[in-house]
């Protein structure tokens, strides 16, 4: 199966090509079109280890910013990307059709230990079809994207004092843990961000 050279190289480094790796590459390519340089983003992935590998590799992760981490909670998104330069927050939710292997592929996967040449060939053909769909389908068919403006309060209002409260939950927090989202002050939790992000600016 022919795939983009970058995805092929990722699969060589990872050891295999999977639908999840293809999704990670597709999301990374989409984010790169918007932000140009993935190394300047903070990215959090909820599960999806193969997608995490693809995004970490594409961003040259390791430094801050440019870090790709795994979520420790149970968020309503699959990927969260924050651009501290432009103050843009991007949430990505993978569409239902691509969240899990279809039932027929799962059944074939369970029978792989029987080492039937027919089942092995059918399984690989099914995965190839899924990957082709991920790479060729319109972006909106593969994942949903939501973006909003988001700035640390300490950066947007340098003269603000500690003791301010979140407009949503009314909880007071250190100024470094408060954000301005859609012109409202929100704590890290109500903004849907990762703990400590405000202290990286």
URPEVEN-V617562 format. One record per pair of residues at least 12 apart in sequence whose ideal C-beta (glycine too) atoms are under 6 Angstrom apart, sorted by the first residue. I is the first residue (numbers start at 1). J is the second residue. D is the distance in whole Angstrom. If there is no record, write none. Layout:
i	j	d
I	J	D
I	J	D
//
This chain:
i	j	d
1	128	5
7	25	5
10	54	5
10	57	6
14	53	6
18	50	5
19	130	5
19	131	6
19	134	6
20	48	6
20	50	4
20	51	5
21	50	4
21	54	5
22	131	5
22	134	4
23	51	5
23	134	6
24	51	3
24	54	3
24	55	5
25	54	5
27	92	6
28	54	6
28	55	5
28	58	4
31	81	6
35	83	6
38	58	5
38	59	4
39	59	5
39	60	5
39	66	4
40	65	5
41	81	5
41	83	6
42	65	5
42	67	6
42	82	5
43	55	6
43	68	5
43	81	5
44	69	5
44	71	5
44	80	5
44	194	5
45	70	6
45	79	5
46	71	4
46	75	5
46	78	5
55	68	5
56	68	4
64	200	6
65	84	6
77	91	4
77	93	6
78	92	6
78	93	6
78	94	5
79	92	4
84	201	6
87	149	6
87	150	6
87	151	4
88	147	6
89	148	5
89	150	4
90	147	5
91	146	5
92	143	5
92	145	6
93	144	5
94	143	5
95	142	6
95	143	6
98	142	6
105	126	5
108	122	6
108	123	4
150	179	6
150	181	5
151	180	5
152	179	6
152	198	5
152	201	5
153	175	6
153	178	4
153	180	6
154	175	5
154	176	6
155	201	5
156	180	5
160	175	6
162	174	6
162	175	5
164	178	6
166	186	5
166	187	4
166	190	5
167	184	4
167	185	5
168	186	6
168	190	4
169	190	5
171	187	6
173	187	5
176	198	5
176	199	5
177	198	5
179	191	4
//
